[in-house]
Amino acid sequence: MKIILLTAAKNGGAYISIPKKFDIIFHLDNPKEFIRIDYELTQSIHEAWFPLDTIDHGHKHLCVFTFAKILPDILNILHKGEEKFSTSPKGQKLLGFCNSIDFDVISKAIERTLELKRLHGDKWWEYDDAE
């Protein structure tokens, strides 16, 4: 089964080569909500314009993920676009994709950022001393 997602790369400045296997999908606003499932990023379309064999940091991509049997239920939180132009609602839920070997570090960084945002609001980054 395949699903196409619009993604924005936030991968620490690196580029991801395609194809790429992953095994974790998580809620970006609560990484404690995650599933472990094997899947693969099989295609990328840079800025919805031309195909690439990478995901480039800081750009939007249409990405095709391939799952062996079924699409996992966690994907149901995503907005389903069926129009020519975006109908994505403000504040829509977002998902993260990674491998289990990296998930603990990613999850802790997200939780730290969420706590800083809760404590300091829009200027949370001024209090972020983690590198």
C-alpha positions as CSV (number, residue, x, y, z in Angstrom):
1,M,0.0,0.0,0.0
2,K,1.2,3.5,-0.8
3,I,0.4,6.9,0.7
4,I,1.5,10.3,-0.6
5,L,2.3,12.9,2.0
6,L,3.4,16.6,1.8
7,T,6.4,16.9,4.1
8,A,8.7,19.6,5.2
9,A,12.2,18.3,6.0
10,K,13.5,19.0,9.5
11,N,16.3,16.6,9.5
12,G,19.1,18.6,11.1
13,G,20.5,20.0,7.9
14,A,21.3,16.6,6.3
15,Y,19.8,15.2,3.2
16,I,18.0,11.8,3.1
17,S,18.8,9.5,0.2
18,I,15.9,7.6,-1.3
19,P,14.9,4.9,-1.0
20,K,15.0,4.9,2.8
21,K,13.6,2.5,5.3
22,F,12.0,3.7,8.5
23,D,10.2,2.0,11.5
24,I,8.7,4.7,13.7
25,I,5.8,7.1,13.1
26,F,4.9,9.6,15.9
27,H,2.8,12.6,16.7
28,L,4.9,15.7,16.5
29,D,3.0,17.4,19.3
30,N,3.2,14.3,21.6
31,P,6.0,11.9,20.7
32,K,4.9,9.5,23.4
33,E,2.1,8.6,20.9
34,F,4.0,6.5,18.3
35,I,3.9,3.2,16.5
36,R,6.6,0.9,15.3
37,I,6.0,-0.4,11.8
38,D,8.3,-1.1,8.9
39,Y,7.8,1.2,5.9
40,E,9.9,2.8,3.1
41,L,10.2,6.2,1.6
42,T,10.2,5.3,-2.1
43,Q,9.8,8.6,-4.0
44,S,10.2,12.4,-3.4
45,I,9.0,15.3,-5.5
46,H,10.8,18.5,-4.6
47,E,8.5,21.4,-3.9
48,A,5.8,19.4,-5.7
49,W,7.6,20.2,-8.9
50,F,10.3,17.6,-9.9
51,P,11.3,14.2,-8.7
52,L,14.5,13.8,-6.6
53,D,16.4,10.9,-5.1
54,T,16.8,12.9,-1.8
55,I,14.8,14.8,0.7
56,D,16.4,18.3,1.0
57,H,16.6,20.1,4.3
58,G,14.3,23.0,4.6
59,H,12.1,22.3,1.5
60,K,8.7,20.9,1.0
61,H,8.3,17.5,-0.8
62,L,5.5,15.3,-1.9
63,C,6.7,11.9,-0.5
64,V,5.5,8.4,-1.3
65,F,5.7,6.0,1.5
66,T,5.2,2.3,0.9
67,F,3.8,-0.1,3.5
68,A,3.9,-3.9,3.2
69,K,0.3,-4.7,4.1
70,I,-2.0,-2.0,5.5
71,L,-1.8,1.7,6.1
72,P,-1.5,2.2,9.9
73,D,-4.3,4.0,11.7
74,I,-2.0,6.7,13.0
75,L,-2.1,8.2,9.5
76,N,-5.8,8.9,9.9
77,I,-5.1,12.1,12.0
78,L,-3.7,13.8,8.9
79,H,-5.7,16.1,6.7
80,K,-6.7,14.4,3.5
81,G,-6.3,16.8,0.5
82,E,-8.6,16.2,-2.4
83,E,-8.6,19.6,-4.1
84,K,-6.3,21.2,-6.5
85,F,-5.2,23.7,-3.9
86,S,-4.4,23.1,-0.2
87,T,-7.4,22.9,2.1
88,S,-5.2,22.1,5.2
89,P,-6.7,23.6,8.3
90,K,-4.7,25.8,10.6
91,G,-3.4,23.8,13.6
92,Q,-3.6,20.4,11.8
93,K,-2.0,17.5,13.4
94,L,1.5,16.5,12.1
95,L,3.5,13.3,12.1
96,G,7.2,12.5,12.3
97,F,9.0,9.7,10.6
98,C,12.2,8.2,11.8
99,N,14.1,5.0,12.8
100,S,13.9,3.6,16.3
101,I,17.7,4.0,16.8
102,D,17.1,7.8,16.6
103,F,13.7,8.1,18.2
104,D,14.8,8.6,21.8
105,V,17.0,11.6,21.0
106,I,14.3,13.1,18.7
107,S,11.5,12.5,21.2
108,K,13.5,14.2,24.0
109,A,14.3,17.2,21.8
110,I,10.7,17.6,20.9
111,E,9.5,17.3,24.5
112,R,12.1,19.9,25.6
113,T,11.0,22.3,22.9
114,L,7.3,21.8,23.8
115,E,8.1,22.6,27.4
116,L,10.0,25.7,26.5
117,K,7.1,26.8,24.4
118,R,4.7,26.2,27.3
119,L,6.9,28.2,29.7
120,H,8.1,31.0,27.4
121,G,5.6,31.3,24.5
122,D,6.7,32.8,21.2
123,K,10.2,33.6,22.5
124,W,10.9,30.0,23.6
125,W,14.0,29.7,21.4
126,E,15.8,32.4,23.5
127,Y,15.8,29.9,26.4
128,D,16.9,26.9,24.4
129,D,20.5,26.3,25.4
130,A,20.7,22.8,23.9
131,E,22.9,22.4,20.8
